Amino acid sequence: MRSPRAWRTAERPDGVAALELRKLVKRFGGAPVVDGVDLTIPDGAFVALLGPSGCGKTTLLRLIAGFLAPDAGEILVGERRLSAPNAVVPPEQRGMSMIFQSYALWPHMTVEQNVSYGLRLRRLGRDEIARRVATICTAVQIDSLMQRYPGELSGGQQQRVALARSLVVEPQTLLLDEPLSNLDANLREEMRFEIRRLHDEFRYTTVYVTHDQGEAMATADLIVVLRAGRIEQSGTPEEVYGRPRSEFVARFVGGANVLPGRFAGLDVPFSIRLEDIALLRAAPPEGIAPVEGTVVRRVFLGSARDYVVEAGGELVRVTTPPQVDVQPGERVWLEFPPERCHRLDPVFPVGD
Ligand code: ATP
């Protein structure tokens, strides 16, 4: 098996985009489900396609994989055109592996047979297959499970087998469609770090579909927020979380407050994160004029407290350290630090 570094660079020089999506459109009869997506995915990057159910994430991933042909636009790798209307390089010739939500392991094959399947299909020598399977199964930590059948594995172990099976063929790009949604919360957290660790070890390009903003933030270098088939915003997790451009992104990614400008002396609505608002028990003598309000709800989260405060006719959510302990019904003052208030673009309604 090639070294992790060689894996990434063997067929593509550094600095070349792994994937270029240009004005990509896909319809299923009526309105477009993918509606003019332009996106450059850098080689070796971990990109999350994030958005609510039905926004077109899976369709976009299937276009990238070559399972679907676009109605307009194209997908390129360097000079090579992978997809255009009526001209799609088949999935098995794109240097990509895809992992589905259901894992899609073959139930009648052992772990070893599942993982080696793609190599046997390529008619590699027996020793080469054994060497590659051993390397990847050690990396994915399933080397003690080789003779088991999928039905004898936990959900997390099945997910690891699916990863090994996808990686053993040394893809340039790994595509994952909601890979963790069948796992319980603890395993989900463990596996998201695992998926990132393997990405860093082998340095392929990853495109990861999820509707879970925490998952996207924990794994990705670049988050692409989709809404109704269009890119609403793309950027690093810090950019998308910290400087949302629209009310949709502020609410969907950050769970942030979206408030009228008057709270912070602005002329347009703004977003502010729950932890960026200061909750005071008395009006401060000087500084920014705070907004007076009443606590209507308080939830203890262990490491923090979540408050809902009615202030100026709005319900404002605030997260504080657990030491800040105010009863529902008490008066409080909220401070909105100007540098934490992000002006929002006007909202363009969509048809959903
Ligand atoms: P989810 O998180 O629920 O899977 P998604 O963002 O991945 O959502 P898609 O699966 O891409 O969304 O679907 C987007 C829209 O396209 C949906 O309204 C869906 O019903 C529709 N759609 C998807 N595949 C097809 C198909 N093969 N034929 C007709 N409509 C489809």
Residues whose N, C-alpha, C, O or C-beta is under 5 A from the ligand:
A	BS01	ATP	F28 V33 P52 S53 G54 C55 G56 K57 T58 T59
